[in-house]
Amino acid sequence: MRPLVVRSRGWRTAGLAERRQREQGFPHVTRATAGGNATDFTSAHLRLHSRDWQFRNGARTHRNDTFLTQAVGERYGQMAIKAVSSARSRCFHARGTVLYAVLGPFLAMKPSGDVIAGLAPRHRQLLALFLLNPNIAVHRDRLIDLLWNGRPTKSAPRNLTTYIAQVRRRLSPRDPALSPLHTVEGGYLLSVPPGSVDAAIFNHFSTQGRIARDNGDYHNAARMFENALSLWRGDALPGMRHVGELSAWGERLDEDRLAVTEDLFDVRLALGHHHEIVGGLAQWARRHPLRERPHRQLMLALHRSGRTHDASASYQRLRRTLVDRLGTEPSPATQALHQRILTGDDPPSALMRLCSAAQRTERT
């Protein structure tokens, strides 16, 4: 069974893409579902298999999408998504299901793996707004207000009706009546089956990782955090940030990505991988000079690597940056960690507890 490969401009064949991904060391990720099936992801492609996601396809170049030049699908396979809820199980058939990706440029995909072509910017914005309210009716007036940022034109109601009809045809070209976008009293509703949006899968992995971390299962926590991060293809929802609600959503998603990245650094420190992550932490701290958490992690990794002087220098750089830019000193937790390092008080569990306490303080 050929994998679904989603890749950037210039990668012409699935084989070349997969080879490059292996050479660059993209993580291979597995998600176990309620039925014991699995869904695999990498940061540059999606690999979907098992009874949850079934398809057979080849690769072709697809020139009609602004962000993505490779789509998959010379032959469409059959697929069924089995969504299990606490109340009942429902089966969503391929012709009524769409997969959505928002952790990067917006994508809508058929179950076979083909990227749905012909979605104009307004179409993508409209779908993204529905994904903010999945399976919930959204009133026409609310949609108009959101899509035009509170300043609708006189033609906005007519344009919205046109966009809805066009999106329906894009999502279900053979029979728009089978589209997951439904008309309800006063507005519209987008049917979104469980597991069909990458942001929801990201949240699932992140939650499982934090549960495992809190239970001391650091190996499984690291695996879950890596799974979550591998879903990302760039900043969330680029090109849509001029729509207020989508801008706020994109910023929340980006912040969640930062937090999970730092959660992964924490568990790798707990696993004793300080030598391996020093370089990555130094780069991460430089990219985010005002975030204290990665600087604490870097100080700890340097100290445990026998580089206490460099750890102290890292603290001094952070302090100068905070004073110069914000006029504030580092937080008490960061100062306490620096003092522990200077005095050589390094029981690993104590320092990890200190980092975790500082993290909880920042969140509150």
Secondary structure, 3 states (H helix, E strand, C coil): CCCCCCCCCCCCCHHHHHHHHHHHCCCCEEEECCCCCEEEECCCCEEECCCCCCCCCCEEECCCCCCCCEEECCCCCCCEEEEECCCCEEEEEHHHCCEEECCCCCEEECCCCCECCCCCHHHHHHHHHHHHCCCCCEEHHHHHHHHCCCCCCCCHHHHHHHHHHHHHHHHCCCCHHHCCEEEECCEEEECCCCCCEHHHHHHHHHHHHHHHHHCCCHHHHHHHHHHHHCCCCCCCCCCCCCCHHHHHHHHHHHHHHHHHHHHHHHHHHHCCCHHHHHHHHHHHHHHCCCCHHHHHHHHHHHHHCCCHHHHHHHHHHHHHHHHHHHCCCCCHHHHHHHHHHHHCCCCHHHHHHHHHHHHHHHHC
